[in-house]
């Protein structure tokens, strides 16, 4: 009898239940080996980069993701869920809180982490219980309520007598329920974030001068007060009510220390800028134009403002008008490109080689309009022709994706996607816009695409992570995506069940 016949006879002689048990054991063994192999493949490798702080990522991530390290709640020093992760002057600052949403009163713990070594080190912890407010990222510090906290060591460098207001508003005064708002030189870190970036040495707060009235009308007078980072007052400004139009700061980026001051144009239902407020001393300068400038069409250059004007009532013959930071007109030039090109330049975002957002001079912006090329920055994104927010172009190249049949097609990506420093990669955000324009985490997937081709390269879920924030160009701080299956966790699958924070680095060769 041959060996194969012997095995066949032996197998047939086993009771059916034993054969099924053998099969089940074999499947379980293979599954366990697969899980174990997965854990070995994703075992933390440690961080060994140069700790270059950046909002962009290294092109080396094209090779995929490796887990540099993991942190548990015990190591982090809090059992509260991690709500946000931000980069403050090269220090990873974690906001952990049991709050259900950003609308709840602010209460939680700020934790500073040094991630420059092979494994992370907790530098400091600071509990905050100061009611409703934003967390202001201000140069090398965070302002939380009535305290200025230095990110490098957690030291409280100043205590404010009057905490900054509880709400910031991205637009003109219109909400009577908001008695005081941060305006002008602030910008959100991301939609729905509690963290707000202060982009000038003073923070400007405006409130109705007479607080007896809840209604904010066209003649309401506002008092604006500028504050230093140490909580001291810099200056105060009272808005005017000329021609029954309340004039107050309009939320725009500061240009060389000036922000726009204007009023609501009832006829066109828009906000017109007719003056400029100096953030250094609070002085007001009226602009050259008497009719006001449509604030939504002004491009804030680094050395002034660019707007469009026309003597033709049908806007057939337009000019670009360049204003100095204080609103005085500097030059005019004929407009030689289409309106969509102007909108693309109006919503353009550019970075320097260190990964910091930069603003072009007026001449550089006009050069880009004329040539449709960017020679003054290594990386720029522009929206598609049908949007003002998404990313449709990188360095003038239209972005693509691969459709179901494998062929390429023109596409766009969310404007809070994370880009590679050379524009070759796009890391998709872990959440996306919904139809009602509210931000929802509809997916914990965070895929990585090549640009501009839009080919899927990898996904953070492959190493059990999502919600990544760039700290260094070669290190992402992310949250763990724990497996749903209890037996996966029991067998030690990746990430571990007690992991609350992860460091992600480019996949190493081999």
MIDO-307666 format. One record per residue (C-alpha): x, y, z; residue in three letters. Coordinates in steps of 0.5 Angstrom, whole numbers, plus 500, padded with zeros to 3 digits. Layout:
<rs>
+-----+-----+-----+-------+
!  c1 !  c2 !  c3 ! kelum !
+-----+-----+-----+-------+
!   X !   Y !   Z !   Ala !
...
+-----+-----+-----+-------+
</rs>
This chain:
<rs>
+-----+-----+-----+-------+
!  c1 !  c2 !  c3 ! kelum !
+-----+-----+-----+-------+
! 500 ! 500 ! 500 !   Unk !
! 503 ! 507 ! 498 !   Unk !
! 503 ! 512 ! 503 !   Unk !
! 498 ! 516 ! 500 !   Unk !
! 493 ! 511 ! 501 !   Unk !
! 495 ! 510 ! 508 !   Unk !
! 493 ! 517 ! 510 !   Unk !
! 487 ! 517 ! 506 !   Unk !
! 485 ! 511 ! 510 !   Unk !
! 487 ! 514 ! 516 !   Unk !
! 483 ! 520 ! 515 !   Unk !
! 477 ! 517 ! 513 !   Unk !
! 477 ! 512 ! 519 !   Unk !
! 477 ! 519 ! 524 !   Unk !
! 470 ! 520 ! 527 !   Unk !
! 467 ! 526 ! 523 !   Unk !
! 467 ! 531 ! 529 !   Unk !
! 474 ! 529 ! 530 !   Unk !
! 476 ! 531 ! 523 !   Unk !
! 472 ! 538 ! 524 !   Unk !
! 475 ! 539 ! 531 !   Unk !
! 482 ! 538 ! 527 !   Unk !
! 480 ! 543 ! 522 !   Unk !
! 478 ! 548 ! 527 !   Unk !
! 484 ! 548 ! 531 !   Unk !
! 488 ! 549 ! 524 !   Unk !
! 484 ! 555 ! 522 !   Unk !
! 485 ! 558 ! 529 !   Unk !
! 493 ! 556 ! 529 !   Unk !
! 493 ! 560 ! 522 !   Unk !
! 489 ! 566 ! 525 !   Unk !
! 494 ! 566 ! 531 !   Unk !
! 500 ! 566 ! 527 !   Unk !
! 497 ! 571 ! 522 !   Unk !
! 496 ! 576 ! 528 !   Unk !
! 502 ! 574 ! 531 !   Unk !
! 506 ! 576 ! 525 !   Unk !
! 502 ! 582 ! 524 !   Unk !
! 504 ! 584 ! 531 !   Unk !
! 511 ! 583 ! 529 !   Unk !
! 511 ! 587 ! 523 !   Unk !
! 508 ! 593 ! 527 !   Unk !
! 512 ! 592 ! 533 !   Unk !
! 514 ! 600 ! 535 !   Unk !
! 521 ! 601 ! 532 !   Unk !
! 523 ! 608 ! 535 !   Unk !
! 523 ! 615 ! 533 !   Unk !
! 530 ! 616 ! 530 !   Unk !
! 529 ! 622 ! 525 !   Unk !
! 532 ! 629 ! 526 !   Unk !
! 526 ! 632 ! 529 !   Unk !
! 524 ! 638 ! 524 !   Unk !
! 518 ! 641 ! 526 !   Unk !
! 513 ! 642 ! 520 !   Unk !
! 506 ! 642 ! 518 !   Unk !
! 508 ! 638 ! 512 !   Unk !
! 510 ! 631 ! 511 !   Unk !
! 517 ! 628 ! 508 !   Unk !
! 516 ! 624 ! 501 !   Unk !
! 519 ! 618 ! 505 !   Unk !
! 512 ! 616 ! 507 !   Unk !
! 511 ! 614 ! 500 !   Unk !
! 514 ! 607 ! 503 !   Unk !
! 508 ! 606 ! 508 !   Unk !
! 508 ! 607 ! 515 !   Unk !
! 511 ! 604 ! 521 !   Unk !
! 510 ! 605 ! 528 !   Unk !
! 515 ! 609 ! 532 !   Unk !
! 512 ! 608 ! 539 !   Unk !
! 506 ! 607 ! 543 !   Unk !
! 503 ! 611 ! 549 !   Unk !
! 498 ! 608 ! 554 !   Unk !
! 493 ! 613 ! 559 !   Unk !
! 498 ! 611 ! 565 !   Unk !
! 504 ! 614 ! 561 !   Unk !
! 500 ! 620 ! 559 !   Unk !
! 497 ! 621 ! 566 !   Unk !
! 490 ! 621 ! 564 !   Unk !
! 484 ! 617 ! 563 !   Unk !
! 480 ! 622 ! 559 !   Unk !
! 479 ! 621 ! 552 !   Unk !
! 484 ! 625 ! 547 !   Unk !
! 480 ! 630 ! 544 !   Unk !
! 486 ! 634 ! 540 !   Unk !
! 493 ! 634 ! 538 !   Unk !
! 497 ! 640 ! 536 !   Unk !
! 504 ! 642 ! 535 !   Unk !
! 506 ! 648 ! 539 !   Unk !
! 513 ! 651 ! 537 !   Unk !
! 516 ! 643 ! 536 !   Unk !
! 512 ! 641 ! 542 !   Unk !
! 506 ! 636 ! 542 !   Unk !
! 501 ! 639 ! 546 !   Unk !
! 495 ! 634 ! 548 !   Unk !
! 488 ! 636 ! 550 !   Unk !
! 485 ! 631 ! 554 !   Unk !
! 478 ! 632 ! 556 !   Unk !
! 471 ! 628 ! 558 !   Unk !
! 467 ! 633 ! 554 !   Unk !
! 462 ! 631 ! 549 !   Unk !
! 463 ! 636 ! 544 !   Unk !
! 467 ! 643 ! 543 !   Unk !
! 460 ! 647 ! 545 !   Unk !
! 461 ! 644 ! 553 !   Unk !
! 464 ! 648 ! 558 !   Unk !
! 472 ! 647 ! 557 !   Unk !
! 475 ! 643 ! 562 !   Unk !
! 481 ! 638 ! 562 !   Unk !
! 488 ! 637 ! 562 !   Unk !
! 493 ! 640 ! 557 !   Unk !
! 499 ! 635 ! 557 !   Unk !
! 506 ! 637 ! 553 !   Unk !
! 510 ! 632 ! 550 !   Unk !
! 517 ! 631 ! 548 !   Unk !
! 517 ! 627 ! 542 !   Unk !
! 524 ! 628 ! 539 !   Unk !
! 528 ! 622 ! 542 !   Unk !
! 527 ! 615 ! 541 !   Unk !
! 521 ! 614 ! 545 !   Unk !
! 516 ! 620 ! 548 !   Unk !
! 517 ! 624 ! 554 !   Unk !
! 511 ! 627 ! 558 !   Unk !
! 514 ! 634 ! 560 !   Unk !
! 508 ! 637 ! 564 !   Unk !
! 501 ! 637 ! 565 !   Unk !
! 496 ! 642 ! 567 !   Unk !
! 489 ! 642 ! 569 !   Unk !
! 484 ! 647 ! 566 !   Unk !
! 477 ! 649 ! 569 !   Unk !
! 476 ! 656 ! 566 !   Unk !
! 469 ! 655 ! 563 !   Unk !
! 467 ! 657 ! 556 !   Unk !
! 473 ! 659 ! 552 !   Unk !
! 478 ! 658 ! 546 !   Unk !
! 485 ! 655 ! 547 !   Unk !
! 490 ! 660 ! 544 !   Unk !
! 496 ! 658 ! 541 !   Unk !
! 500 ! 664 ! 541 !   Unk !
! 508 ! 664 ! 539 !   Unk !
! 511 ! 659 ! 544 !   Unk !
! 505 ! 659 ! 549 !   Unk !
! 498 ! 657 ! 550 !   Unk !
! 493 ! 662 ! 553 !   Unk !
! 488 ! 658 ! 557 !   Unk !
! 483 ! 662 ! 560 !   Unk !
! 486 ! 667 ! 565 !   Unk !
! 493 ! 663 ! 564 !   Unk !
! 499 ! 664 ! 559 !   Unk !
! 502 ! 657 ! 559 !   Unk !
! 509 ! 656 ! 556 !   Unk !
! 509 ! 650 ! 551 !   Unk !
! 516 ! 648 ! 552 !   Unk !
! 516 ! 646 ! 560 !   Unk !
! 509 ! 648 ! 562 !   Unk !
! 511 ! 654 ! 566 !   Unk !
! 505 ! 659 ! 567 !   Unk !
! 508 ! 665 ! 565 !   Unk !
! 502 ! 670 ! 566 !   Unk !
! 496 ! 670 ! 570 !   Unk !
! 490 ! 675 ! 567 !   Unk !
! 486 ! 679 ! 571 !   Unk !
! 481 ! 679 ! 565 !   Unk !
! 480 ! 672 ! 561 !   Unk !
! 479 ! 673 ! 554 !   Unk !
! 472 ! 672 ! 551 !   Unk !
! 469 ! 665 ! 551 !   Unk !
! 468 ! 665 ! 543 !   Unk !
! 471 ! 667 ! 537 !   Unk !
! 467 ! 669 ! 531 !   Unk !
! 470 ! 669 ! 523 !   Unk !
! 466 ! 674 ! 520 !   Unk !
! 462 ! 681 ! 522 !   Unk !
! 459 ! 682 ! 528 !   Unk !
! 452 ! 680 ! 527 !   Unk !
! 450 ! 675 ! 533 !   Unk !
! 447 ! 679 ! 539 !   Unk !
! 448 ! 673 ! 544 !   Unk !
! 456 ! 674 ! 543 !   Unk !
! 458 ! 680 ! 548 !   Unk !
! 465 ! 680 ! 546 !   Unk !
! 469 ! 676 ! 540 !   Unk !
! 476 ! 675 ! 538 !   Unk !
! 477 ! 678 ! 531 !   Unk !
! 482 ! 680 ! 526 !   Unk !
! 489 ! 677 ! 527 !   Unk !
! 486 ! 670 ! 529 !   Unk !
! 485 ! 663 ! 525 !   Unk !
! 482 ! 656 ! 527 !   Unk !
! 487 ! 650 ! 527 !   Unk !
! 482 ! 646 ! 524 !   Unk !
! 474 ! 646 ! 523 !   Unk !
! 471 ! 645 ! 530 !   Unk !
! 478 ! 646 ! 534 !   Unk !
! 478 ! 649 ! 541 !   Unk !
! 485 ! 651 ! 539 !   Unk !
! 486 ! 658 ! 535 !   Unk !
! 492 ! 661 ! 532 !   Unk !
! 494 ! 668 ! 534 !   Unk !
! 498 ! 671 ! 528 !   Unk !
! 500 ! 678 ! 531 !   Unk !
! 503 ! 680 ! 538 !   Unk !
! 496 ! 682 ! 540 !   Unk !
! 490 ! 679 ! 540 !   Unk !
! 484 ! 684 ! 539 !   Unk !
! 477 ! 683 ! 543 !   Unk !
! 471 ! 687 ! 541 !   Unk !
! 465 ! 688 ! 545 !   Unk !
! 459 ! 693 ! 545 !   Unk !
! 460 ! 699 ! 549 !   Unk !
! 453 ! 699 ! 552 !   Unk !
! 452 ! 692 ! 554 !   Unk !
! 445 ! 694 ! 557 !   Unk !
! 442 ! 692 ! 550 !   Unk !
! 442 ! 685 ! 547 !   Unk !
! 441 ! 687 ! 540 !   Unk !
! 447 ! 689 ! 535 !   Unk !
! 444 ! 694 ! 530 !   Unk !
! 447 ! 698 ! 524 !   Unk !
! 449 ! 704 ! 529 !   Unk !
! 452 ! 699 ! 535 !   Unk !
! 458 ! 702 ! 538 !   Unk !
! 464 ! 697 ! 539 !   Unk !
! 470 ! 698 ! 544 !   Unk !
! 476 ! 694 ! 541 !   Unk !
! 481 ! 692 ! 546 !   Unk !
! 488 ! 689 ! 544 !   Unk !
! 492 ! 685 ! 549 !   Unk !
! 499 ! 682 ! 550 !   Unk !
! 501 ! 675 ! 551 !   Unk !
! 502 ! 677 ! 558 !   Unk !
! 495 ! 679 ! 559 !   Unk !
! 497 ! 687 ! 559 !   Unk !
! 493 ! 691 ! 555 !   Unk !
! 496 ! 694 ! 549 !   Unk !
! 491 ! 699 ! 547 !   Unk !
! 483 ! 701 ! 546 !   Unk !
! 479 ! 703 ! 540 !   Unk !
! 472 ! 705 ! 539 !   Unk !
! 469 ! 704 ! 533 !   Unk !
! 465 ! 710 ! 529 !   Unk !
! 458 ! 711 ! 527 !   Unk !
! 459 ! 715 ! 521 !   Unk !
! 453 ! 715 ! 516 !   Unk !
! 449 ! 710 ! 521 !   Unk !
! 454 ! 705 ! 519 !   Unk !
! 457 ! 701 ! 525 !   Unk !
! 465 ! 701 ! 523 !   Unk !
! 469 ! 695 ! 526 !   Unk !
! 474 ! 690 ! 525 !   Unk !
! 473 ! 685 ! 519 !   Unk !
! 476 ! 678 ! 520 !   Unk !
! 482 ! 678 ! 515 !   Unk !
! 489 ! 676 ! 516 !   Unk !
! 493 ! 681 ! 519 !   Unk !
! 498 ! 685 ! 513 !   Unk !
! 504 ! 688 ! 516 !   Unk !
! 500 ! 689 ! 522 !   Unk !
! 494 ! 692 ! 519 !   Unk !
! 487 ! 689 ! 519 !   Unk !
! 481 ! 691 ! 515 !   Unk !
! 475 ! 696 ! 518 !   Unk !
! 469 ! 697 ! 515 !   Unk !
! 461 ! 696 ! 515 !   Unk !
! 455 ! 692 ! 512 !   Unk !
! 453 ! 694 ! 505 !   Unk !
! 446 ! 693 ! 506 !   Unk !
! 445 ! 694 ! 498 !   Unk !
! 449 ! 689 ! 496 !   Unk !
! 449 ! 685 ! 503 !   Unk !
! 456 ! 685 ! 503 !   Unk !
! 462 ! 687 ! 508 !   Unk !
! 466 ! 693 ! 505 !   Unk !
! 472 ! 695 ! 508 !   Unk !
! 473 ! 703 ! 508 !   Unk !
! 479 ! 703 ! 513 !   Unk !
! 485 ! 700 ! 516 !   Unk !
! 487 ! 699 ! 524 !   Unk !
! 494 ! 699 ! 526 !   Unk !
! 495 ! 693 ! 531 !   Unk !
! 501 ! 696 ! 534 !   Unk !
! 498 ! 702 ! 537 !   Unk !
! 490 ! 702 ! 535 !   Unk !
! 490 ! 708 ! 530 !   Unk !
! 485 ! 708 ! 524 !   Unk !
! 487 ! 710 ! 517 !   Unk !
! 481 ! 711 ! 512 !   Unk !
! 482 ! 708 ! 505 !   Unk !
! 483 ! 712 ! 499 !   Unk !
! 476 ! 709 ! 496 !   Unk !
! 470 ! 713 ! 499 !   Unk !
! 465 ! 707 ! 497 !   Unk !
! 469 ! 702 ! 500 !   Unk !
! 472 ! 695 ! 498 !   Unk !
! 468 ! 689 ! 498 !   Unk !
! 472 ! 685 ! 503 !   Unk !
! 471 ! 678 ! 501 !   Unk !
! 475 ! 680 ! 494 !   Unk !
! 481 ! 683 ! 497 !   Unk !
! 487 ! 678 ! 497 !   Unk !
! 492 ! 679 ! 503 !   Unk !
! 499 ! 680 ! 501 !   Unk !
! 505 ! 680 ! 505 !   Unk !
! 506 ! 687 ! 503 !   Unk !
! 499 ! 690 ! 502 !   Unk !
! 492 ! 688 ! 499 !   Unk !
! 490 ! 686 ! 492 !   Unk !
! 483 ! 688 ! 490 !   Unk !
! 479 ! 689 ! 483 !   Unk !
! 476 ! 695 ! 480 !   Unk !
! 472 ! 697 ! 474 !   Unk !
! 469 ! 703 ! 471 !   Unk !
! 465 ! 699 ! 467 !   Unk !
! 458 ! 698 ! 470 !   Unk !
! 458 ! 691 ! 467 !   Unk !
! 465 ! 689 ! 470 !   Unk !
! 468 ! 688 ! 463 !   Unk !
! 474 ! 692 ! 464 !   Unk !
! 477 ! 690 ! 470 !   Unk !
! 484 ! 692 ! 474 !   Unk !
! 488 ! 690 ! 479 !   Unk !
! 489 ! 695 ! 485 !   Unk !
! 494 ! 694 ! 490 !   Unk !
! 494 ! 698 ! 496 !   Unk !
! 499 ! 699 ! 502 !   Unk !
! 498 ! 695 ! 508 !   Unk !
! 495 ! 702 ! 511 !   Unk !
! 490 ! 702 ! 505 !   Unk !
! 493 ! 707 ! 501 !   Unk !
! 493 ! 706 ! 493 !   Unk !
! 500 ! 704 ! 491 !   Unk !
! 499 ! 701 ! 483 !   Unk !
! 494 ! 699 ! 478 !   Unk !
! 495 ! 694 ! 473 !   Unk !
! 490 ! 691 ! 467 !   Unk !
! 487 ! 685 ! 469 !   Unk !
! 489 ! 680 ! 463 !   Unk !
! 486 ! 673 ! 466 !   Unk !
! 479 ! 670 ! 468 !   Unk !
! 475 ! 671 ! 474 !   Unk !
! 476 ! 664 ! 476 !   Unk !
! 483 ! 665 ! 476 !   Unk !
! 482 ! 670 ! 481 !   Unk !
! 478 ! 666 ! 485 !   Unk !
! 484 ! 661 ! 485 !   Unk !
! 489 ! 666 ! 487 !   Unk !
! 485 ! 669 ! 493 !   Unk !
! 484 ! 662 ! 496 !   Unk !
! 491 ! 660 ! 495 !   Unk !
! 496 ! 657 ! 500 !   Unk !
! 503 ! 656 ! 500 !   Unk !
! 509 ! 653 ! 504 !   Unk !
! 516 ! 655 ! 505 !   Unk !
! 522 ! 649 ! 505 !   Unk !
! 521 ! 649 ! 513 !   Unk !
! 513 ! 647 ! 512 !   Unk !
! 511 ! 654 ! 515 !   Unk !
! 505 ! 657 ! 511 !   Unk !
! 507 ! 664 ! 507 !   Unk !
! 504 ! 669 ! 504 !   Unk !
! 506 ! 672 ! 497 !   Unk !
! 508 ! 679 ! 496 !   Unk !
! 503 ! 683 ! 491 !   Unk !
! 508 ! 683 ! 486 !   Unk !
! 509 ! 675 ! 487 !   Unk !
! 501 ! 674 ! 487 !   Unk !
! 500 ! 678 ! 480 !   Unk !
! 506 ! 674 ! 477 !   Unk !
! 502 ! 668 ! 479 !   Unk !
! 496 ! 671 ! 476 !   Unk !
! 500 ! 673 ! 469 !   Unk !
! 504 ! 666 ! 468 !   Unk !
! 499 ! 661 ! 472 !   Unk !
! 506 ! 659 ! 475 !   Unk !
! 509 ! 659 ! 482 !   Unk !
! 516 ! 661 ! 482 !   Unk !
! 517 ! 664 ! 489 !   Unk !
! 515 ! 658 ! 493 !   Unk !
! 516 ! 651 ! 493 !   Unk !
! 509 ! 648 ! 495 !   Unk !
! 502 ! 652 ! 493 !   Unk !
! 495 ! 649 ! 493 !   Unk !
! 489 ! 652 ! 489 !   Unk !
! 482 ! 650 ! 489 !   Unk !
! 478 ! 647 ! 483 !   Unk !
! 474 ! 652 ! 479 !   Unk !
! 468 ! 650 ! 482 !   Unk !
! 470 ! 651 ! 490 !   Unk !
! 473 ! 655 ! 494 !   Unk !
! 476 ! 651 ! 499 !   Unk !
! 478 ! 644 ! 497 !   Unk !
! 485 ! 642 ! 494 !   Unk !
! 484 ! 642 ! 486 !   Unk !
! 491 ! 644 ! 484 !   Unk !
! 498 ! 643 ! 487 !   Unk !
! 504 ! 647 ! 484 !   Unk !
! 499 ! 649 ! 478 !   Unk !
! 498 ! 641 ! 477 !   Unk !
! 491 ! 639 ! 477 !   Unk !
! 490 ! 633 ! 482 !   Unk !
! 487 ! 626 ! 479 !   Unk !
! 484 ! 620 ! 482 !   Unk !
! 483 ! 613 ! 480 !   Unk !
! 476 ! 611 ! 478 !   Unk !
! 473 ! 604 ! 479 !   Unk !
! 475 ! 602 ! 472 !   Unk !
! 482 ! 604 ! 473 !   Unk !
! 482 ! 610 ! 469 !   Unk !
! 485 ! 617 ! 472 !   Unk !
! 480 ! 623 ! 472 !   Unk !
! 480 ! 630 ! 475 !   Unk !
! 479 ! 630 ! 482 !   Unk !
! 480 ! 634 ! 489 !   Unk !
! 481 ! 633 ! 496 !   Unk !
! 479 ! 636 ! 503 !   Unk !
! 483 ! 643 ! 504 !   Unk !
! 485 ! 640 ! 511 !   Unk !
! 489 ! 634 ! 508 !   Unk !
! 496 ! 633 ! 510 !   Unk !
! 501 ! 634 ! 504 !   Unk !
! 508 ! 632 ! 503 !   Unk !
! 514 ! 638 ! 502 !   Unk !
! 515 ! 636 ! 495 !   Unk !
! 507 ! 636 ! 493 !   Unk !
! 508 ! 628 ! 492 !   Unk !
! 503 ! 626 ! 497 !   Unk !
! 496 ! 627 ! 500 !   Unk !
! 494 ! 624 ! 507 !   Unk !
! 487 ! 624 ! 507 !   Unk !
! 484 ! 627 ! 513 !   Unk !
! 480 ! 622 ! 518 !   Unk !
! 474 ! 626 ! 517 !   Unk !
! 470 ! 629 ! 512 !   Unk !
! 465 ! 635 ! 510 !   Unk !
! 457 ! 633 ! 510 !   Unk !
! 452 ! 636 ! 506 !   Unk !
! 450 ! 641 ! 512 !   Unk !
! 457 ! 643 ! 512 !   Unk !
! 458 ! 640 ! 519 !   Unk !
! 464 ! 636 ! 521 !   Unk !
! 463 ! 629 ! 522 !   Unk !
! 468 ! 623 ! 523 !   Unk !
! 465 ! 619 ! 518 !   Unk !
! 470 ! 614 ! 517 !   Unk !
! 477 ! 612 ! 521 !   Unk !
! 480 ! 611 ! 515 !   Unk !
! 486 ! 615 ! 513 !   Unk !
! 489 ! 613 ! 506 !   Unk !
! 495 ! 616 ! 503 !   Unk !
! 495 ! 618 ! 495 !   Unk !
! 500 ! 620 ! 490 !   Unk !
! 500 ! 626 ! 487 !   Unk !
! 498 ! 629 ! 482 !   Unk !
! 496 ! 622 ! 480 !   Unk !
! 492 ! 620 ! 486 !   Unk !
! 494 ! 613 ! 486 !   Unk !
! 493 ! 609 ! 493 !   Unk !
! 499 ! 608 ! 496 !   Unk !
! 497 ! 606 ! 503 !   Unk !
! 493 ! 607 ! 509 !   Unk !
! 494 ! 609 ! 516 !   Unk !
! 489 ! 603 ! 519 !   Unk !
! 494 ! 598 ! 516 !   Unk !
! 498 ! 600 ! 523 !   Unk !
! 492 ! 601 ! 527 !   Unk !
! 492 ! 609 ! 527 !   Unk !
! 488 ! 614 ! 525 !   Unk !
! 487 ! 622 ! 526 !   Unk !
! 494 ! 624 ! 525 !   Unk !
! 497 ! 631 ! 526 !   Unk !
! 504 ! 632 ! 523 !   Unk !
! 509 ! 634 ! 529 !   Unk !
! 515 ! 633 ! 525 !   Unk !
! 516 ! 632 ! 517 !   Unk !
! 518 ! 625 ! 519 !   Unk !
! 513 ! 623 ! 525 !   Unk !
! 506 ! 624 ! 525 !   Unk !
! 502 ! 623 ! 532 !   Unk !
! 496 ! 619 ! 531 !   Unk !
! 490 ! 616 ! 535 !   Unk !
! 489 ! 608 ! 535 !   Unk !
! 484 ! 605 ! 531 !   Unk !
! 483 ! 599 ! 536 !   Unk !
! 480 ! 592 ! 533 !   Unk !
! 473 ! 591 ! 534 !   Unk !
! 474 ! 583 ! 535 !   Unk !
! 475 ! 581 ! 543 !   Unk !
! 479 ! 575 ! 541 !   Unk !
! 484 ! 579 ! 536 !   Unk !
! 485 ! 584 ! 543 !   Unk !
! 486 ! 577 ! 547 !   Unk !
! 491 ! 575 ! 542 !   Unk !
! 495 ! 581 ! 542 !   Unk !
! 494 ! 584 ! 535 !   Unk !
! 496 ! 591 ! 534 !   Unk !
! 495 ! 596 ! 537 !   Unk !
! 495 ! 594 ! 544 !   Unk !
! 488 ! 595 ! 547 !   Unk !
! 491 ! 600 ! 552 !   Unk !
! 494 ! 604 ! 547 !   Unk !
! 492 ! 612 ! 547 !   Unk !
! 497 ! 615 ! 543 !   Unk !
! 501 ! 613 ! 537 !   Unk !
! 507 ! 616 ! 533 !   Unk !
! 508 ! 614 ! 526 !   Unk !
! 514 ! 614 ! 522 !   Unk !
! 516 ! 613 ! 515 !   Unk !
! 516 ! 605 ! 513 !   Unk !
! 524 ! 603 ! 514 !   Unk !
! 527 ! 599 ! 508 !   Unk !
! 527 ! 592 ! 509 !   Unk !
+-----+-----+-----+-------+
</rs>
